[in-house]
Amino acid sequence: MAINGVEGEFTADGDSAAVPVFGHFNVSLSGFGAATVAVRRSFDRGQTWKDVDVFTENVERRGFEPEPAMLYKLTCSGYGSGPIQYRLSAR
């Protein structure tokens, strides 16, 4: 199976690219200084975004999205120091 995903690092407030998710997905965040990173989901092809979970420290998390055609992204806010390495991946 192909893996969809995005990885990089936050060095300021901002968003990762969006990833199509259906089924299991993974979130990895490390290197936190002072910031909040939200896992966000869109039901309408990226027009609006809703928080699924919010983190302020390193995390390895798995989740499940039961609906097809959902987009997910990571949003960093309140950035104070870092960098924060991130990875969001799904099948």
Protein Blocks (a to p, Z undefined) as FASTA:
>chain_A
ZZdddddddfbdcdddddddehjdddddehiabdcddddddfegolaccdfbdcfbdcdd
ddddfbghiacddddehiabdcdddddddZZ
